[in-house]
Amino acid sequence: MQTKSRQIVKNLLYYDRVELITLNLFWIGYILYISAWSLGKTFMVSTAMCALIQLFGLMLFVPAAIRLIRFDFKNEYQKITFVLFFVWAVTILVRGLELDAKELRATVMDPWFGGFLYLAPLIMLFPKKLIYYKKVFDVIVILGIVYVLFDLRFLSALMEPDVDNVQSRAIVEYFSKNLAVPASFILLTYVYHSKRKNAYAIAILLLTLFFAIVRARRGLIFMVVCPFLFAYLLYWFNSKRKMLMLAISVGLLMMLGAGIIYFLSNYSGDIFSGIEERGVEDTRTGVELYFYGDMKGIDWVIGRGMNGEYYSPTMEEGNYRGTIETDYLNMILKGGLVNLGLLLLILVPAIFLGIFRSKNTLAKASGIWILIWLLNTYPSTVQVFSLYYLLVWIGAGICYSRTMRNIPERFLITYFQSLRSDGSSKQ
């Protein structure tokens, strides 16, 4: 029994130099790829230069990913559902391929609506080693730094007073979802991080929330606020003085609410006028009705492929749209109810295993992350090739791994808090 336990620990901790270099190349390439694309979407810098950086990132992370993938399933249910889902995802991708230079370029270079989002689940097959999750935390921090730098560079566009300014709205959406929102995962796994890193994550999220309110992006507001609630529930669950924690929290919440009301009443001016104007304005029902009207019987079952469109005469550029912001409907548009059903067959059990059948915060946070992502498929576009979505599959891998779920909490705390960024232990 002791020999088996030692082997499990060895498998969790061991990696060689080549594996570490490959893992670093994957994440460096991905950071370049997603950051350059986000920067290019501002249309205020050289798009050609951004495309070159993207291409370089692509040349790094694709070969590295191929080398890191291991088709090793410990759970038979996971194996069957994953294979079915991934095969179906590839059919969606293939059905959308067009032998046209412009379309092929978009398939490879567009992380939101291109082909890589259908390959994203493969990251679940990376080895279940602790260094891999440590690197994820490092990447979240780096993307947060990139987010702040981009915000400073394009602050005037972000603070554009016209709430309906399309460019400013797009910048907020792309910067936030690609670079900032993953910081929520640090918040959910707060026990493994220093106070400085947790404060950093909170600051990134509060900055994101500020711009989301300024631009009246209600889906983004929900995406940022929701993890705060779950992080509090985790903190409360782990607290030994629950009633005291609850009393303090209620008091702080009342003070915060009073402060916000006072500020909005006296100093907000036009800054938050957008969210006040939009309020509970319904901007989705009309588009959804067009979607329901255009989808035929077989479309509901198998979808219309990666580049599938639906009739919606609400856009200036034409009567057909290739996306719908209600993301679970977008999944149906591309791959039908088969696509959505297979996705739920994988992710719902992962949520249950992570939250209720685990002994550590890493697995519980992974289950919660998947749950939050599913909740966000109603108000936002979240199935894109962003770290926010990659974390869903990384989390699913953790939740399905009995070994990962059963690692003692103290072991993980010691590991993550005593590790340098290069993977070596502090002396």
N, C-alpha and C positions, 0 to 999 in steps of 0.2 A: 504493500500500500504506500509506504514511504517512497519507494522507488518510483512508483507511478506519479506521486505528487511532485517529486523532484523533476521528473520529465516534463510535466505540465508547466512548471515554473520556468524550466529551461526553454521550452517552446515559446513562452510568452516574452521572455527577455532576450533570447539569442537572435542576433543578426550579424551578417558579415559586412565587410567594407563595401563590397560591390552592391549589396542590397541597399545599404544606406545611401550610396551615391545615386543609385537608380531612383530611390524614393525622393531624394532631393531634386533630381532632374525633373521628375514628374510634377512636383509642386511648383518649382521655379517656372517651368513651361506653362503651367496652368495660370499662375499669377500674371505672367506676361500676356497670355492670351486674353483673359477676361478683363484685365486692366486696360489694355490697348483698345479693345472693342468698346468698353465703356467710355473711354476718352474720345474715341472716334465718333460716338453718337452725339457729342456736343456740336459737331460740325463747325467748331471754332478753332480747330487745329488741322494739321495735314492728315487727311484720311489715308493717303498713300503710305505715310510713315507709320501710322497706326496699323495698317494692314501688314506691313513688313514685320513689325514687332509681333503681331499675332501669328504670322507664318513661322517666325523663329520659335515662338512658344509652342506652336503646334508640332514642330520638328523635335522638340524636347519631350513633351508629355505623352505623345502617342506611342513611340517606341518603348518608353519607360513603362507605360501602362500595360502594354502587351507582355513585357517581361515580368511584371508583378502579379498578373492574374493567375490564380490557382483554382482550377475546377475541382475543389475539394469540399464536399458538402457533408456535414456531420448529421444533418437532419433530412430525412427522406422527403417529408412534406415540403420543406424549403426547396429541395432540389427539383421536385416535380413542378411546383408552382413557378419557380424562377425560370426554369427552362421554357415552360409554356409562355410565360409573359415575355421573355426576351425574344423568343422566336417570333411572337406576334409583333413585338416592337420593330424587329428587323423587316417584317413584311410591310409595316406602315412606312418605314424609311424607303424601302425599295419601290413601293407604289408611288412615292412622291418624287423619285429621282427623274430628272429631265436631262437629256444630253445636250445641254445648252451651257455655254461657258459662264454666263451670268448666274444661272440657277445653280450650277455645280459649285461656284464660288460661294454663294449664299449658304448652301448646304454644309460646307466645310467651315466657313468663317463666321457664321451667325450663331452664337451660343444660345440665343433665345428661341429661334424658330427653325434652326438648321438641324442637321442630322445627329449631332453629338448628344442631344438630350435623350435620344432613343438608345444610345450606348452607355449612358450614365450608370445604369444599374450594375454594370460590370465592376464598378469599384467595390461592390459588396464582396467580390471574390478576392480582394487583396488579402494577404496573410493577416490573421488575427494576432498581431503582436503589439505590445504596448507602445513601441517606438512609433508605430504608424499613427496612433491616436495622439501621441505627443506632437508629432509633426502637424497634425490637423490644427491643434491649438496654436502652434506657431504661425501657420498660414492665416488663421483668423486674425491674429494680431497684425500681421503684415498688411493684409487687405484693409484693415481698419486705418492703418497709417496712410495707405494710398488714398483712402476715402477722404480723410481730413485734408490731405494735400490737394486733392482735386476740388474739394469744397472751397478752399482758400483761393485757388486759381480762378474758379468760376462763380465766386460769391455774388457778383452783380447779377448774373443770370439766374442764380438760385433765388435771389430776393426780388426778382421781377414783380412789380406790383400787380400786373394783370394776371389774375388767377387762371385765366383761360389760355395763357401763352403756351403754345404746344411745345416749343423747344425747352422752356424752363421746366415744364411738367415732365418731359421725357428725361431730362438730366437728373432730376430728383429720383425718378423711378429707377433708372439704370444704375446710378451711383449707389443708391440705398440697397437695392435688392442684390446687386452683384458684389458689393464690397462691405457694406456695413451690417446688414441684418444677421449674418452668421455670428456676430459677437454675442448674440443671445445664447449660443451654445456654451460660451464661457460662463455666462450667468447661471445657466442650469447646472453646470458642473463646478460651481463656486468652491466646493470643498477641496478641490485639487489645485487651486490657484492662490497666489499671494493676494493680499489686500490691494496691492497696487494694480495687479492685473484685473481684478474684479472691478475696481474703480474705473480703470481704463475702459472696460467693456460697457459699464453703465454710462460713461461719458459719450462714447460712440453712439449708443442707442438713444440717449437724450438729444444729441445733435440731430440724429436721423428723425426723431419724433418732431423736433422743432421745424425742420424743413417740410416734413409731411403735413404738418398743420398749416404752415404758411401757404403751401401749394394745394391745400384741401384734398389730400390723397387719403381718403377714408380707409381704403383697403390696406395701405401702408401703415396707417396709424394702428389698425388692428393687429397687423403683423408684428409691430414693435411692442405694443402694450401687452399682448397675450403672454409672451415669455416672462415678463415681469411678474404676472400673476402666478404662473406655475413655479417660478423660481422662489417666490415667497412661500408657496405651499410646501415645496421641498424643504426650505429653511425651517418652516414651522414644524414640519414632520420630524426633522432631525433635532429640533430643540428639546432640551430637557425641562424647560420651564414654559410650557405651551400657553398657559393662561396669562402669564406675565407678558409673553411675546404678543399675544392677541390684544391685550389692553394697550400696550405701547403702540402697536400697529394702528389700532383704531384712533388713538390720540394723534399720531402723526398724520394719518389720512385726513382727519378733520382739519388739522392745521394747514396741510397742503391744499386741501380743497378751498379753505377760506382765503389762502394766499393767492391761489389762481383766480378766484372770483374777483378779489380786490384788484389784481393786476389787469385783468381783462376789462374791468370797469373803468379804470383810471389811466392806464398807460399803453394799452395794446394798439390804439390807433387803427391803422389800416393793416397791420401785420397779419392779424388773424381774421380779417374780414372775409377771406375766401371760405373758410370752414363755416363761418356764421351764415354766409349766403347759401352755401350748398346744403348745410344741415342734413336733413333726411331726404333731400331731393332724389328722386328715383331716376337714375340714368341707365338702368339695365333692362327694365321690363320690355321696352320697345324693341331693343336689339334681340333679346331672348325670344320674343314673339316671332320676329322675322326668322330666327334660327329654327324654331319649332315648325314654322310654316314651310320652310324650304327642305328640311330633312325628310327623306322618304324612308320606307320600311327597311330596306336593306342597308341604308346609310346608318340607321340607328344600331344595326347589328355589327357591321364591320367598318364603318366610317368611310372617309373619302381619301385617306392617305395623308402623307406629311404636308403636302401643299393643298389639301382640300379646302374649299371655300363654300360660303353660303350666301344667299341673296340677302342684302341688307342695305337699302338705299339711304343710309344715314351718313355716309362718308363722302367727303368732297372728291376723293380720287377715283371713285367708281361705285358701282352698285353691288360689288361682291367683296366680302371680307374673308381673310384667311385665318383670323383669330377671333376669339370671343373672350372677354375678360373673366367671365365666369369659367374658371379653369376646368372644372369637371365636365362642363359641356364642351370645352375645347378638346379634352381627351376623347370624348365621344365623336366629335367632328373628325378627328384624325384616325381613330382606331375603333370607334363604335363602343357599344356596351361590353363587348368582349374585352377591349382594352381596359376599361374602367373596372370591370369585374375581376379580371386577373390581378390587377394592381391591388385591389382591396383584399383579395385572397392571400396575398403575400403580407401586406402591411398591417392589417387588423390583428392577426395572431402575433405579429412582432410587437405591437403596442402592448398587448396583454402580457406577453412573456417579459418584456422589458420592465413594465411598471409593477406587475404583481408576482412575478416569479424570479426576482433577482435579489441579490444581496449587496449591491453597491449602487452608488449614485450614477456612475457612468452608464449602466444599463437602464436605470430608471429615466435618466435624462434623455437617452436615445429613444425610448418608448414615447416619452412626452414630446420630443421633437417631431417624431412621425405624426403624432396626434395633432399637434399644432399645424403642421404642414397640410394635413388633410382638411382641417378646419379652414385654412386659408385658400383652399381650392374654390370656395364660393366667392369671396370678395376680390381675389387677386389672381394674376398670372404667376404661378409658382413652379410649374413643371417646365423649367428651362435649365440649361447647362450652367448653373451657378453653384457656388459652394453650398448655398441654402438647400438646393435639391440633392447635391452629392451627399450631404450629411444625412439625408433620409436613408440612403442606401448603406452608408457606412453604419448608421444606427441600426438598420435592419440586420446587418451582419453581426453586430454585437448582441442584439436581442435573441437571435436564433442560436447563438453559441452558448451552450450550457457552461462551458469553461469560463467565458467572459462574464456571464451572469453570476457565477458563484465565486468570483474573486473577492476575498475579504476587503472591506472598505479601507481598513488601515493600511493594507498592502499597497493599494492604489494611491492613497494619500502620500505615503512615503516615497513611492516611485516618482510621481509627477512633481512633487515639491523638491526632490533632490536630484533632478536631472537637468543638465545643461542643454542648450539648444542643439548641440551636436550629438546628443544621445548618450554621452558619457556621464558617469555619476560624479557628483561633487566629492571632493576629498574631505 
